[in-house]
């Protein structure tokens, strides 16, 4: 065995019994991820149980709770300990989420994930199992849901509800961002169909800072306003609710998409969301734009930026197309790499490509004739 490598407990026991990498019982197999000269030096610690063998086994926690193998979470490395079937310490999530349990593995007692170690046993009793407790909890959850539904006269929606297993109670918190109803569909919370009209949430983004350079204008305020930015295209009813309840999501979208990093080195940076509104299409207030420009504010529109970007991309593709065409005429189709060939096949027909290739063939024939004529002279 290589220095520093350690077999799992299952492998250690089998080796003591005289088994080898060439001869071992049928309920185990050699793990994957070979790391050394021996096949047993692998990423699994040597031998591992077969799936068929595990399906016939059950597991028990320190407090006597039975667990089926499907509920177990295998191969977790935590604080230099490997929790797995082969070390007889595989874990599962405690149904009570109990912390500082004296019957749990010492390393897992202060674990915040609710993991509990268990060991392999031969029998299984459903009435004393984690599955039984989960089924009971799910049954209680459904009963409380029906009761909550009756109390609210059926005006509820599971998309906006959550259940607290510890407190055993349902709660309803309306979040329009999670609404899955389509245009015209009946909304249980509103008690009516949603509008069939679709719209968008438009807003203006104002970014302010102080100019920092070595010019005469250093220290002057720099303000830009980008108008007509889009947040979400959806039903008009939902858009209106988002404007009422979730405007902070609009700010978060802008802040975490770049300005949060910029603020690290620019303490004067200020980001504001202005003029949030719901509309079916963008409208422009030219009079307000003129006033803002007079005040020294740079005004731009998101739609104009998108058009300019699209136009720039189109010009870049056209330039690339012309360059690749010249390459075919000068060096032939076979001179193109795979990416260039795919690019040309998307933009030119087979006849057009063949015509360019023929130009290259014709040019080569004339070149050969000229070279032959030179040799004859």
C-alpha positions as CSV (number, residue, x, y, z in Angstrom):
1,X,0.0,0.0,0.0
2,X,1.3,3.5,-0.9
3,X,2.4,5.8,1.9
4,X,-0.4,8.0,3.2
5,X,-3.1,5.9,1.6
6,X,-5.8,4.4,4.0
7,X,-8.3,1.6,3.2
8,X,-11.9,1.9,4.4
9,X,-12.9,-0.4,7.3
10,X,-14.6,-2.9,5.0
11,X,-11.5,-3.4,2.9
12,X,-9.3,-3.7,6.1
13,X,-11.6,-6.5,7.4
14,X,-11.6,-8.4,4.1
15,X,-7.8,-8.2,3.8
16,X,-7.5,-9.6,7.3
17,X,-9.7,-12.5,6.2
18,X,-7.3,-13.3,3.4
19,X,-9.2,-11.7,0.4
20,X,-7.3,-9.9,-2.3
21,X,-7.9,-7.7,-5.3
22,X,-8.2,-10.9,-7.4
23,X,-10.4,-12.9,-5.0
24,X,-13.2,-11.3,-3.0
25,X,-16.8,-12.0,-2.0
26,X,-19.7,-11.3,-4.4
27,X,-21.3,-8.7,-2.2
28,X,-18.5,-6.2,-2.8
29,X,-16.7,-4.8,-5.8
30,X,-13.5,-2.8,-6.4
31,X,-14.1,1.0,-6.2
32,X,-13.5,3.4,-9.1
33,X,-10.7,6.0,-9.5
34,X,-7.5,4.1,-9.3
35,X,-4.8,6.0,-7.4
36,X,-1.9,3.6,-7.0
37,X,-0.3,0.4,-8.3
38,X,-2.9,-1.8,-6.7
39,X,-6.6,-1.7,-7.9
40,X,-7.6,-1.4,-4.2
41,X,-5.8,2.0,-4.0
42,X,-8.7,4.0,-5.4
43,X,-10.8,7.0,-4.5
44,X,-13.4,4.8,-2.7
45,X,-10.9,3.4,-0.2
46,X,-10.7,-0.1,-1.7
47,X,-13.8,-2.5,-1.8
48,X,-17.3,-1.1,-1.8
49,X,-20.6,-2.8,-1.3
50,X,-22.7,-3.7,-4.4
51,X,-26.1,-2.0,-4.9
52,X,-27.9,-5.4,-4.7
53,X,-26.4,-6.0,-1.2
54,X,-27.3,-2.6,0.1
55,X,-30.9,-2.9,-1.1
56,X,-31.3,-5.8,1.3
57,X,-29.9,-4.0,4.3
58,X,-31.2,-1.5,6.7
59,X,-29.4,1.0,9.0
60,X,-30.0,2.3,12.5
61,X,-29.1,5.6,14.2
62,X,-27.6,5.9,17.7
63,X,-31.1,6.5,19.1
64,X,-32.5,3.3,17.6
65,X,-34.2,4.8,14.5
66,X,-34.3,2.5,11.5
67,X,-33.3,4.0,8.1
68,X,-33.6,2.4,4.6
69,X,-30.6,2.6,2.4
70,X,-32.3,5.0,0.0
71,X,-32.5,7.7,2.7
72,X,-28.7,7.5,3.4
73,X,-26.3,10.0,2.1
74,X,-23.0,8.2,1.2
75,X,-19.4,9.3,1.0
76,X,-19.2,12.6,2.9
77,X,-15.8,13.9,4.0
78,X,-16.1,16.0,7.1
79,X,-13.4,17.0,9.5
80,X,-10.9,14.4,8.2
81,X,-13.6,11.6,8.6
82,X,-15.2,9.8,5.7
83,X,-18.9,8.9,6.4
84,X,-19.9,6.1,4.1
85,X,-21.4,2.6,4.0
86,X,-18.0,0.9,4.0
87,X,-16.9,2.7,7.2
88,X,-20.3,1.8,8.8
89,X,-21.0,5.4,9.6
90,X,-23.2,6.5,6.6
91,X,-25.4,9.6,7.4
92,X,-29.0,10.6,6.9
93,X,-30.9,13.8,7.8
94,X,-32.4,13.6,11.3
95,X,-36.2,14.0,11.1
96,X,-36.1,16.0,14.4
97,X,-33.2,18.2,13.2
98,X,-31.8,17.7,16.7
99,X,-28.5,19.3,17.6
100,X,-26.0,18.3,20.3
101,X,-27.4,14.8,20.3
102,X,-25.3,12.6,22.6
103,X,-26.2,9.5,20.6
104,X,-24.9,10.9,17.4
105,X,-21.3,10.7,16.1
106,X,-19.1,13.2,18.1
107,X,-18.1,15.1,14.9
108,X,-21.7,15.6,13.9
109,X,-23.2,16.8,17.2
110,X,-22.7,20.5,16.3
111,X,-23.4,20.0,12.6
112,X,-25.8,22.6,11.2
113,X,-27.0,20.3,8.4
114,X,-28.9,17.9,10.6
115,X,-26.7,14.9,9.7
116,X,-26.9,11.8,11.9
117,X,-24.6,8.8,11.6
118,X,-26.0,5.2,11.5
119,X,-24.7,1.7,11.2
120,X,-25.8,-1.4,9.3
121,X,-28.3,-3.8,10.7
122,X,-30.0,-6.9,9.2
123,X,-33.7,-6.2,10.1
124,X,-36.0,-3.3,9.5
125,X,-39.1,-2.1,11.4
126,X,-41.2,0.5,9.6
127,X,-43.0,1.7,12.8
128,X,-39.6,2.6,14.3
129,X,-38.1,4.1,11.2
130,X,-37.3,7.6,9.8
131,X,-39.6,6.8,6.9
132,X,-42.5,6.3,9.3
133,X,-41.9,9.6,11.0
134,X,-41.6,11.4,7.6
135,X,-44.9,9.8,6.4
136,X,-46.6,10.9,9.6
137,X,-45.2,14.4,9.2
138,X,-46.4,14.5,5.6
139,X,-49.8,13.3,6.6
140,X,-50.0,16.0,9.3
141,X,-48.8,18.6,6.7
142,X,-51.6,17.7,4.4
143,X,-54.2,17.8,7.2
144,X,-53.0,21.3,8.2
145,X,-53.1,22.3,4.5
146,X,-56.7,21.4,4.2
147,X,-57.6,23.2,7.4
148,X,-55.7,26.3,6.2
149,X,-57.5,26.1,2.9
150,X,-60.9,26.0,4.7
151,X,-60.0,28.9,6.9
152,X,-59.2,31.0,3.9
153,X,-62.2,29.9,1.9
154,X,-60.1,28.3,-0.8
155,X,-58.4,31.6,-1.7
156,X,-54.9,30.2,-1.5
157,X,-52.1,29.3,-3.9
158,X,-49.3,26.8,-3.1
159,X,-46.8,28.8,-5.2
160,X,-46.9,31.4,-2.5
161,X,-47.1,29.1,0.5
162,X,-44.5,27.5,2.8
163,X,-44.7,25.0,5.6
164,X,-42.7,25.1,8.8
165,X,-42.1,21.5,10.0
166,X,-40.9,22.5,13.4
167,X,-43.9,24.7,14.2
168,X,-46.2,22.6,12.1
169,X,-47.9,25.5,10.4
170,X,-48.6,26.9,6.9
171,X,-48.0,30.5,5.9
172,X,-49.1,32.4,2.9
173,X,-46.9,35.3,1.6
174,X,-47.8,36.6,-1.8
175,X,-44.8,37.1,-4.1
176,X,-45.8,38.1,-7.6
177,X,-42.3,37.1,-8.9
178,X,-43.3,33.4,-8.2
179,X,-46.7,33.6,-10.0
180,X,-47.1,30.9,-12.6
181,X,-50.6,31.8,-13.9
182,X,-50.9,32.5,-17.6
183,X,-52.8,35.4,-19.2
184,X,-56.5,35.0,-18.7
185,X,-56.1,32.1,-16.2
186,X,-58.1,32.1,-13.0
187,X,-56.2,33.4,-9.9
188,X,-57.2,31.7,-6.7
189,X,-55.8,34.6,-4.6
190,X,-57.6,37.3,-6.5
191,X,-60.8,35.3,-7.0
192,X,-60.9,36.3,-10.7
193,X,-59.2,35.6,-14.0
194,X,-56.0,37.5,-14.7
195,X,-55.9,40.1,-17.5
196,X,-55.1,38.7,-21.0
197,X,-53.0,41.8,-21.6
198,X,-49.2,41.5,-21.3
199,X,-46.8,44.3,-20.5
200,X,-43.4,45.1,-19.2
201,X,-42.0,46.8,-16.2
202,X,-39.9,49.8,-17.4
203,X,-37.7,51.9,-15.2
204,X,-34.9,54.4,-15.4
205,X,-31.4,53.8,-14.0
206,X,-29.6,56.8,-12.6
207,X,-25.9,56.4,-11.8
208,X,-24.0,59.2,-10.1
209,X,-20.3,59.6,-9.1
210,X,-17.5,62.1,-8.9
211,X,-15.0,62.5,-11.8
212,X,-11.6,61.3,-10.7
213,X,-8.7,62.1,-13.1
214,X,-5.8,64.5,-13.5
215,X,-7.8,67.0,-15.7
216,X,-9.2,70.4,-14.9
217,X,-12.7,68.8,-14.5
218,X,-11.6,66.4,-11.7
219,X,-14.1,66.5,-8.8
220,X,-17.1,67.4,-10.9
221,X,-20.3,65.2,-10.7
222,X,-20.9,62.7,-13.4
223,X,-24.5,61.7,-13.8
224,X,-26.0,59.3,-16.4
225,X,-29.6,58.2,-16.8
226,X,-30.5,55.1,-18.8
227,X,-34.2,55.3,-19.6
228,X,-36.5,52.5,-20.7
229,X,-34.8,49.5,-19.0
230,X,-36.9,46.4,-18.9
231,X,-37.3,44.3,-15.8
232,X,-39.9,41.6,-16.6
233,X,-42.3,40.9,-19.4
234,X,-45.5,39.3,-17.9
235,X,-49.2,39.7,-17.4
236,X,-50.2,43.3,-16.7
237,X,-51.8,42.3,-13.4
238,X,-48.5,40.7,-12.2
239,X,-46.4,43.6,-13.3
240,X,-48.5,46.0,-11.4
241,X,-48.2,43.9,-8.2
242,X,-44.4,43.7,-8.6
243,X,-44.2,47.5,-8.9
244,X,-46.3,47.7,-5.6
245,X,-44.4,45.1,-3.6
246,X,-41.1,44.1,-5.1
247,X,-39.3,47.2,-6.4
248,X,-36.2,46.2,-4.3
249,X,-35.8,43.3,-6.7
250,X,-35.2,45.8,-9.5
251,X,-32.5,47.5,-7.6
252,X,-30.9,44.2,-6.7
253,X,-30.8,43.2,-10.3
254,X,-28.8,46.3,-11.3
255,X,-26.6,46.3,-8.1
256,X,-25.5,42.7,-8.3
257,X,-24.9,42.8,-12.0
258,X,-21.9,45.0,-11.8
259,X,-22.3,48.0,-9.6
260,X,-21.6,46.2,-6.3
261,X,-18.0,45.5,-7.6
262,X,-17.6,49.0,-8.9
263,X,-18.6,50.4,-5.5
264,X,-15.6,48.7,-3.9
265,X,-13.2,51.1,-5.6
266,X,-15.6,54.1,-6.0
267,X,-17.0,55.2,-2.7
268,X,-18.9,58.1,-4.4
269,X,-21.0,55.8,-6.5
270,X,-24.7,56.1,-6.1
271,X,-27.3,54.0,-8.0
272,X,-31.0,54.9,-8.1
273,X,-34.0,53.4,-9.7
274,X,-36.4,56.0,-11.0
275,X,-39.8,56.2,-12.7
276,X,-40.9,52.5,-12.3
277,X,-44.0,52.0,-14.4
278,X,-46.0,49.3,-16.2
279,X,-46.6,49.8,-19.9
280,X,-47.3,47.7,-23.0
281,X,-44.6,49.7,-24.9
282,X,-41.9,52.2,-24.3
283,X,-42.7,55.9,-24.6
284,X,-40.2,58.8,-24.6
285,X,-40.5,62.1,-22.8
286,X,-38.5,64.4,-25.1
287,X,-39.2,67.5,-23.0
288,X,-37.8,65.8,-19.9
289,X,-34.8,64.5,-21.8
290,X,-34.0,68.1,-23.0
291,X,-34.2,69.5,-19.5
292,X,-31.9,66.7,-18.1
293,X,-29.4,67.3,-20.9
294,X,-29.3,71.0,-20.1
295,X,-28.5,70.1,-16.5
296,X,-25.5,68.2,-17.7
297,X,-26.9,64.7,-17.3
298,X,-26.1,62.2,-20.0
299,X,-29.3,60.6,-21.3
300,X,-29.5,57.2,-23.1
301,X,-32.1,54.7,-23.9
302,X,-31.8,50.9,-23.4
303,X,-33.5,50.2,-26.7
304,X,-31.0,52.5,-28.5
305,X,-28.1,50.7,-26.9
306,X,-29.5,47.3,-27.9
307,X,-30.0,48.4,-31.5
308,X,-26.4,49.8,-31.6
309,X,-25.1,46.6,-30.2
310,X,-27.0,44.5,-32.7
311,X,-25.8,46.6,-35.6
312,X,-22.2,46.3,-34.3
313,X,-22.5,42.6,-34.1
314,X,-24.0,42.4,-37.6
315,X,-21.1,44.5,-39.1
316,X,-18.6,42.3,-37.3
317,X,-20.2,39.2,-38.8
318,X,-20.2,40.8,-42.3
319,X,-16.5,41.7,-41.9
320,X,-15.7,38.1,-40.8
321,X,-17.7,36.8,-43.8
322,X,-15.7,38.8,-46.3
323,X,-12.4,37.9,-44.7
324,X,-13.2,34.2,-44.8
325,X,-14.4,34.5,-48.4
326,X,-11.0,36.0,-49.4
327,X,-9.3,33.1,-47.5
328,X,-11.2,30.5,-49.6
329,X,-10.3,32.3,-52.9
330,X,-6.7,32.6,-51.9
331,X,-6.0,29.3,-50.1
332,X,-9.0,27.0,-50.7
333,X,-11.8,25.5,-48.6
334,X,-9.5,23.0,-46.9
335,X,-7.5,25.9,-45.4
336,X,-10.4,26.8,-43.1
337,X,-10.6,25.4,-39.6
338,X,-13.7,23.6,-38.3
339,X,-15.1,26.8,-36.7
340,X,-14.6,28.8,-40.0
341,X,-16.3,26.0,-42.0
342,X,-19.3,25.9,-39.7
343,X,-19.6,29.7,-39.9
344,X,-19.6,29.7,-43.7
345,X,-22.1,26.8,-44.0
346,X,-24.5,28.8,-41.8
347,X,-24.3,31.9,-44.0
348,X,-23.7,30.6,-47.6
349,X,-25.4,28.0,-49.7
350,X,-23.5,25.0,-51.0
351,X,-23.5,26.6,-54.5
352,X,-22.0,29.9,-53.2
353,X,-19.2,27.9,-51.4
354,X,-18.6,25.9,-54.5
355,X,-18.3,29.1,-56.6
356,X,-15.6,30.5,-54.2
357,X,-13.8,27.2,-54.3
358,X,-13.8,27.2,-58.1
359,X,-12.3,30.7,-58.1
360,X,-9.4,29.3,-56.0
361,X,-9.0,26.3,-58.4
362,X,-9.1,28.6,-61.5
363,X,-6.5,30.9,-59.9
364,X,-4.2,28.0,-59.2
365,X,-4.5,26.7,-62.8
366,X,-3.5,30.2,-64.1
367,X,-0.6,30.2,-61.6
368,X,0.6,26.8,-62.7
369,X,0.4,27.9,-66.4
370,X,2.4,31.0,-65.7
371,X,5.1,29.1,-63.8
372,X,5.3,26.5,-66.6
373,X,5.7,29.3,-69.2
374,X,8.5,30.9,-67.1
375,X,10.3,27.5,-67.0
376,X,10.0,27.1,-70.8
377,X,11.6,30.5,-71.4
